[in-house]
Amino acid sequence: MPPLDGIRVLDMAPLGPGPHCSQILADLGANVIKIEAPGAGEGRRAGRIIKLPADAAIRRDSRTIGLNLKTEEGRAAFHELAARCDVVIEGYRPGVVKRLGVDYESVKAHNAKIVYASLSGYGQDGPYSGYVGHDLNYQAITGILAMTGASGGPPIIPGNTIADNAGGGINAVAGILAALFARERTGVGQYIDSAMVDGLTTMMFLPIDDYLTSGHVSRRGETLLTGMYPWYNIYEASDGKYLSVGAIEPWFYENLCHALGRDDLVEHQYADGAKRDEIFAAFRQTFRTKTRDEWVELLMPAETCVAPVLEIDEVASDPHLRHRDLIMDSNGRRQVGAMIKLSETPAEVRSSRSSADDTSAVLREFGYDEESVGALRAAGAIA
């Protein structure tokens, strides 16, 4: 039995960090019910560039209910559901849920045990709380973009929505699990203000703490972890593919030099100036003598901290990732697997799809009869 079996989640955060958060909770066994406005595919929302189809893996093991929270009947139905749930997740701009009458305080009045998480970019308070933004903006304001790219060059957009997934989604999961654990001891729920900038700022603790303690401002391409040294860098192989080298420890660097046939470079790991340029040139020249996969076969087992730079199609077929069920087959569909590995109560993918509209079924599960469902439909509270 998965660890969150029996936990009910109402998810009002269809974009940004919300889907990743609820996917992780669903993988851990939670009963996730997504609330979407009826007719969300019409009007202004229909023009969204980023759309998640019903069978998107990130929506798996969830059900969807179309509920119009702008109607009195829709709000009443929401509160009836929330009163019997454990977690509510919302991803509106700060202040919206209060205007709708579905904020933490209103839910708490019906359910003192509720764990209520608000997911946003800048948080519920502070000078920027009312500003709009997207992943790139949150990376920008927390120093990630400033540290991404080559020395002397411009900042580069990372290849992942780090704010949505790590700074937001995973951060929110941690808060929700902590609040559920605390509820086991206290019997009461609590409110979680989960901001993407909060998560990203803590992820940048190394350069920020360095500045706070020493006054030193780190620059992209000029630190150990951003490409300052030849032994922590990326190199092109003879076939145009790339290798990552992360031989930080002296013994790994020594192993690398031995494998490359450059024992003369072992004692110069932290060389500056012309000698460092010489090592860079030697590494670049040497790595171009074999294909990427030839180097991988030689260097990965040799304790050199080398790994291939995989394209997305290669990630999907990588034997290690498939062995770890990070790329898995579920009901005839390949998808990314669960990230959390537990020995006694493992996460599981129960279904490869989400239910696009389970409004009637969900309401009946919460005690509504056909007459009550019909009344909600007549009031425009549900589709």
N, C-alpha and C positions, 0 to 999 in steps of 0.2 A: 504494500500500500504506500503510495507516495506521501511525503510529509505534510502536504497541505490538503489532503483529502478531507472534504467536509467544509472547507473554507469557501465562502461565497464572496465574489468580487463583482462590484458594479463599476464598469469602466466607461467614463465619459471623455476619454482622451484619444480620439481616433488617429491623430497624427503626432509627429515629433517623438518624444521619448515614451509616450503612452503605450503604443503597440509592443515595444520591446519589453517594457515592464510587465504588462499583462501576459505576454507570451511566456516569460520566465516563470511567473506565478502559475500559469496553466500547466507548464511542463512539470512543475512541482506538485501538481494535483489539484489546484484550486479550480472551482467552478466559476469560470469567467463569463459574465454577461455584459456584452457591449451595448451601450445605449447610443443610438443614433437618431437624429431628427428625421421624421418621415419626409420623403422627398428630398433627401440630402443630395441626390444626383441632379437636382434641378437648380436653376437660378445661379446665384453667385458661387455656390460650392462646386457646381459642375465644371467651372473653369479652372479648378486646381490642377497644377501641373503634376504633382505627386499624388497618385491614386493607388490605393491598395485593393486589388480584386478580392473577392470573397475567398478564393482558394490560395491566397498568399500565405506562405509558411508562417509568417509572423502573426497571422490571425488564427492559427490552428487551435483546436481544442477549446473554442469559444463559441458562444451563441450571440446572436444580435437581436435586440428588440428595438423597434421603431417607436420612440416616445417623444411627443411634442411637449417639451418642458415650458413652453410659453402659454400653455393652457392650464387652467386651474385643475382640471381633471388629470392632466399629464403630471403635474407636480405632485398631486395627491397619490397617484400610482407610484411615482418614484419613491416617495417617502414610505409607502407601504412595503416596497421592495427593500429599501435601505434599512428598514427596521428589522429585517430578517437576514441581513448580510453582515459580513465581518469587515469588509474593506470597500471604500469608495475611492476611485481615482478620477481626477478631473484635470483637463489640460487647457482650460479657457484662459483668457487674459485675466489678470487680477481684477477682482470686483464683479466679474460676470456672474459667477454662481450665486453671489449674494443678491444681485438684481433678479435673478431667476427664482430665488427662494429655495435653492438646493445646496446651500453652503454648509460648512461644518457645523455651525451652531444650530442650524435648523434640523440637520440630520441627528445631531447629538441629542436634541430634545426628545426624539423618538427612540434613540438607541445609544445609550451611554457607553456601550462597548465598541462603538464603531471606530475603526482606524481609517482616517480620511486623509488622502494624499493629494495635494495640489502640485502639479508639475508645470513649471514655467521656465522661461529663459533667464530672467534676472531676479526672480523671487517675488514674494508678495509685498515686500516693502523695500525702501531704499530709493535713491534718486532715479534709478533706471527702471524701476518696477513697472511703470506704465508704458515703456517703450516696446515696439515690435522688433523682432529679430529672427534670424535663422541660424543654423549650425555654424556657418562661417563667421557670423558676428560674435558668437559666444567664444569661439576659438580665438578671435582677434583680441577680445577684451581681456582674456586671461593669459596672454603671452604665448600661446601655442603657435600662432602664425609667425610671430616674431622670431621664434626659434626653429622654424621649419624652412629649409632651403640652404643654398650654398653661401659661403662667406662672400660678401660683396655683391650678391645677387638679391633679387626681390623675395619677399615671402612667397611660399608655394602652398597651394590648397592641398591639404592631406587627402588621401584617397578614401576616407571613411568619414561618416557623420559622427565624429567622436562625441560631440555634445549630446546628441540624441541618444546614442547607445550607451556610452560609458558615463558621461557626466550627468545624464538624465535618467535613462531607463534602469541601468544597474544600480545607480545611486538611490533611486526611488525604491527598488526592490529591497535594498539593505535597510532603508528606513522602515518599510512596511514590516519586514520580518522582525526587526528589533521591537517595533511597537506591538506586534502580536505576541512576542515573547514577554514583554513587559505586562501585557494584559493578563497573561496567565498568572502573574504574581499579584497584580493590583485589582483585577476585575474590571478595569475601565480602559477605554480606548484613548486615542489622542490624535492631534492634528500634525501633519507632516508638510512642511514647506520645503519642497524639493526643487531647487533651482539648478539649471544646467551650468551656470557660471560657478556655482558653489562646487560642484563636482569637478569641473575642469581646473579650478584654482588649486584644489587639493592635489590634483594630478600633476601640477607644475611645482610641487613643493621643493624640489631640488634647486632649480635656479632662483626661485623666490626666496627660499631660506638662505641661500648663499648671499643674496643681496642684503637681506635683513640683518645678517650677522656680520658681514664684511664690507658691505657697500659696493661690492663688485657686480657690475651689470653684465650678464652673460649675453653673447651675441651668437646668432645662428652661424654654424660652420666653424665656430671658434671655441667649442667646448668638446670634451671627450666624447659626449654622446650625440654630437651633431656633425661629426665628420672632421674634427681637427687632426686626428691621427690616422695613419694608413691602416692600422690594425682594427679600426672600428669604422668601416666604410663599405661602399658598394663598388663592385668591379664588373666590367664587361668581359665575357668570355669570347672564344673564337666564333661562336655561332650567333653572336649578337644578343644572347641572353645574359642575365646578371646573377651575381652571387653576393650574398651578404656576409661580411666578415666581422665578428665581434670578439676578437681575441684580446680581451682586456687584461686578464691575469697574465703575469710573466710566463708561467709555464705553458699556457695555451699559445701565447705569442711565439715562444720558443718552438713548440711543436709545429706551428704554421711555417716558420722559417725553415725548419728541417724539411718539411714536406715540399716546400717550394724550391729546395736546393739552394737556399740563401742563408747558410749558417753565419755568414759574415755580418748579417744584420741583427742577430740576436741581442747583442749588447747595446743596440741603439734604439730601443723601443721608444723612449721619450725624447729622442733627438729633436732639435729645433732647426729652423733655417734650412740651409742647403742640404744637410744630411736628411732631414725629414722629406724634402722634395725628392731626394734620391731614392728613398724607400718607396714613396708613392709611385715614382716612375718604374721602379723595379717590379712592384706588385702589379701595376697595370700591364706592363709588358709580359710578365710571366702568365698572368691569368688569361691573356689573349692567345696562349699557345694550346689550349684545350677547350673543348666545349664545356658548357655549364655542367651538364650531367656527368661528364668525365671527372670534373673537379669535385662534384658532390660525392661521387663514388669513392674518390680517393681521400677527401678531407673530412667529411662528416664523421666517419668512424675513427678518425685519427686524433680526436680531442683537440680540435682547432677552432671550435665555435664558428663553423661555416654552415650556411644553409642556402638553398636556392631561392631566388626571387621568383615566385610562382605567379603566372597569370591566373585569372579567375577560373578558366576551364581546367587548369592544372590543379588548382586547389580542390575542385570538385572530384577529382580522381586520385588525389594523393592517398597512398596506402595507409599512412599513419593516421590521417584525419578520418579515413573510413573505419579503421580499426577502433578508433576512439568514439565512433558513432557521431562524430561531428558533421560528417556527411553520411546520411543514412537513407534507407529506403523504408517508406511507411505507406502501406496500402497502395503500392504501385507508383508512388511519387517520391523522387529524390528530393531531399531538403536538408537544411542545416539542423543538426540535432541539439539536444539539451546541453547547456554549458556546465551545469553543476552535477558532479558525480558523487553520489552518496552510497555507502555500502549497504545499509540496512533498509533505507526507504528511498530507493532510487527514483529520479525523475523519469518520466516516460512520455512519449508522444503517442497519445491514444488515438488520434485521428489526424489524417493529413490535410484536413480542410476545416474551415469554420462554417457554421450555418449562417447563410446570408440573412435570413429573417425567421426567427423563432418566436415572434411576438406573442402569438396566441399560446404556444406551448409553455413559454416561460411564465406568462401570467397565470395559466392554469396551475403550474407548479407552485405558485405563491398563493393559491387559494381562490383565484377568480373563476367564476362559472361562465358559461357561454353568454348569459344575459349581461353580466358585468363587462365582459369583453366587448360585447356589442354596444353597450352604452358608451364605453371609451371611444370606440370607433365613430359612433354618431357624433360625439363631442369634438372630434378632430384631434383627440389626444394620441391616437395610434393610427397607423396607416390602414 
